[in-house]
């Protein structure tokens, strides 16, 4: 799975205060499933809920959510593009005091995994790139 590490790296770059103490940025993969269509091609898809927990977060929540939205736009754009999915990007905040809070952000994610076999019969398993958001026609 590549998306958990990708989100973590993106947030650390977008919000430098998160990179100073990486132990406070926890990532969990929950409710995972493997989807396969039983076709001759062995490619499959991973679906799961990613839970990102920021412990003792001190910072601008708006900047945090903007960084998450920018990552989602590049890596799981269907969460933004389809109105029936808008509520699936969820969060909870446990306010500790006037400066700190524990923040949990939940995202339903999917990763497509391609399986190909070369001419020598060697199987190659690799993540497929995320489909790009279609551009509106002018």
Secondary structure, 3 states (H helix, E strand, C coil): CCHHHHHHHHHHHHCHHHHCCHHHEEEEEEEEEEECCCCCCCCEEEEEEEEEEEEEECCCHHHHHHHHHHHHHHHCCHHHHCHHHHHHCEEEEEECCCCCEEEEEEEEEEEEEEEEECCCCCEEEEECCCCCCCCCCC
